[in-house]
Amino acid sequence: MRRQRPRHAEPDRPEPTLRDVMWGLTAVQEEHRWMMDSLVAVMQNLGMDHPPFPNVDPIVSCPSQSHNIGYDIVGPSGTHHGDTDDDDDEEETETDSEGSEE
């Protein structure tokens, strides 16, 4: 079965081969490398000797996610370290008692 040409393709233009696609990707990579090298050179000229983008390091969790590590900070649920989080039970009791009054 013959492959159908996409509707947006020009009828007189042949489909690109894998070789054409790889050549295009290589050209894009070289251009990207040139732009990054230029950016680093400009930043060094301005006195910024660090790379423009951070190196890929392990992800460090934000403080709101680290409430289980033993520090006395407020976590995302509003509980402090060592709190038993009994507040949820109290809220359910209040809601149940309000419903029974009606």
N, C-alpha and C positions, 0 to 999 in steps of 0.2 A: 504494500500500500504506500502510495506516495505521500510525503508530508505536505501539509498545506502551509502556505506562506502566511505569516501574520498579516492582518488587514492593514496595519500601518506601514508595512514594508513597500518599498518602491518596486513596481513590477519589472523594470528592466535591470535592477541591481541584484546580483547574486547574493545568496546568504553568505555571511562570513564563515570562514573555516576556523577550526580550532587554532591553527597557526596564526591567523589574523587576530583572533581574540587574545592569544597569549602575547603577541607583539604589542597589542594595545595596552594590556595590563603592565607589561614591562615598561612601556613609555610612561604610563601614569606613575609607576613606582619611582622611576628616575626623576620625574618632575617633582614628586612629593619630597624625595630626598634632597633635591636642589633647593626647594623652598624652605625646608627645615634647616638646612645648612646656612642659608641666607639669614633666616630668622635668628639663629644662634649667633652668627657673626654680628648682626646689628645689636643684639642684646649685650654681647661682650663689649662692643664699642661704646655702649651706653653705661658700662660698668656693672652690668648684671651678669655675673659669671656663673650663675646656676642655670641648669637647663630650663627651657620655657615651660615644660610640662613635668609634673612629678614622675619619678620612676615608679614602676609598678611594684608596690610593696604589699605585704599582707594587709588586708582591710582591717582597720581599727574601728571597733564599735563605738558609737557615740555614747556619751555619759548616760543617757536615759535607758540604754540597753544593758548597762553594766551594773544594774542594781543588785545582782546576785553575787557580787564579788567581795562583799564584806564592808563596803564603804557606807557611811550614813548619808545617803542621798535619796532624793525622792524619785521613785520609779515611775513608769508610764501610767500605772494604775493609781498613783497618789499614795501609795503605801511607803512607809519608811522601813529601813532594814530592821528586821526583828518583829515587825508588825504581823499579827496573825491574819489580818485581812478579814476580820469578823464583820466588817461593814456591810458586806453583801447579804449576810443573813439578816441583819437588822432591817435593811431596805425591803426585803421580801416580807418580813413580819409587818412592817408599817403598811405595805401595799395590801397585804391580806386583811389587816384590820380595817382599812379604809373601805375595802370591798364589802365587808360584812356589815358595816354600819348602814349601808344603803338599803 
